[in-house]
Structure formats: C-alpha cells, structure tokens
Amino acid sequence: MFAIMTVTGVDHTGIIAAVSTACAEMNVNIHNVSQTLMGEYFTMILHVAFDENEVDIATIQKRMDEVGEKEALVIRIQSQAIFDAMNVI
C-alpha cells in the first residue's frame, strides 16, 4: 500500500532521524521525501510504501503519534488512494 505522511512542528535536530527510524522499524519504505523550513517551522511530506499484511495504517499512525509526542510534532498518515480519488474526474 502507498500512503502520504506529513510531519510538522517547530524545527529542531533529529526530526528526520526520528521519523525515518520509526518507519524502518515497521518496514515502511520511504519512496520520496520533501522537506522545508517555513520560518521556525519544519514541514515534511513523505511518500511511503508498506505491506498491509505486515502492518496496517492504524498501527503506523499509532507509532507516529508516539514519535510526534516525543519530538513535539504533528504526524499524519493517509492512504494515497484518498489523494488519487480527489484528483480523478
């Protein structure tokens, strides 16, 4: 399954490391990533893939909530199908 993950929060050292480590621990593969600073705020969008037979999206969100709490971030993951459906006429 493909999904889109967004990460936002005040910039600090270790954000990318924390998110990518949690992804690796769940065998979530990062296909593409875009990140930028907007003033003091960090924003990142990741295109990820994972096997739904190994881990489901709710489990990934729960783990990312833990990372978000520890790192003072807001992390959301949504199925890519949602984005695809919004753009199909």
C-alpha positions in Angstrom: 0.0 0.0 0.0 1.1 3.5 -0.7 0.5 6.4 1.7 1.3 10.1 2.3 2.8 11.1 5.6 3.0 14.7 6.8 5.2 16.0 9.6 5.0 19.5 11.0 6.4 21.2 14.1 9.0 23.7 15.4 12.4 22.8 13.8 14.9 21.0 15.9 17.7 18.5 15.4 16.7 14.9 14.9 13.3 15.1 13.3 14.2 13.3 10.1 16.1 10.7 12.1 13.2 10.0 14.5 10.6 9.7 11.7 12.8 7.6 9.4 13.9 5.3 12.2 10.3 4.6 13.2 9.4 3.9 9.6 12.3 1.5 9.3 11.4 -0.4 12.4 7.9 -1.1 10.9 9.4 -1.9 7.5 7.8 1.2 5.9 9.8 2.2 2.9 10.2 5.9 2.1 9.9 6.3 -1.7 10.1 10.1 -1.8 10.5 12.9 0.7 10.2 16.7 0.5 11.1 18.9 3.5 11.4 22.6 4.1 11.7 25.2 6.8 9.0 27.9 6.9 10.4 30.4 9.4 11.0 28.4 12.5 8.6 25.6 11.4 9.7 22.3 9.9 7.4 20.6 7.3 8.0 17.3 5.6 5.9 15.2 3.2 6.8 11.6 2.7 5.5 9.1 0.0 5.8 5.7 1.7 5.0 2.1 0.9 4.3 -0.8 3.2 2.9 -4.3 3.2 -0.6 -4.3 4.7 -0.1 -7.9 5.7 2.8 -6.9 7.9 1.5 -3.6 9.4 -1.7 -1.6 8.9 -2.1 2.1 8.6 -3.6 2.5 12.1 -0.6 0.8 13.7 1.7 3.1 11.7 -0.3 6.2 12.9 -0.2 5.0 16.5 3.6 4.6 16.3 3.9 8.0 14.6 1.8 9.6 17.4 4.4 8.3 19.9 7.2 9.9 17.8 5.2 13.1 17.5 4.7 13.3 21.2 8.3 12.7 22.0 9.5 15.2 19.3 6.7 17.8 19.7 5.5 17.2 16.1 2.2 16.5 14.4 2.5 13.5 12.2 -0.4 12.2 10.0 -0.5 9.3 7.5 -3.2 8.8 4.9 -3.8 6.3 2.1 -2.6 7.5 -1.2 -6.0 6.4 -2.6 -7.6 9.4 -0.8 -5.4 11.8 -2.8 -5.8 9.8 -6.0 -9.7 9.9 -5.6 -9.7 13.7 -5.0 -8.0 14.2 -8.4 -10.0 11.9 -10.6 -12.7 13.4 -12.6 
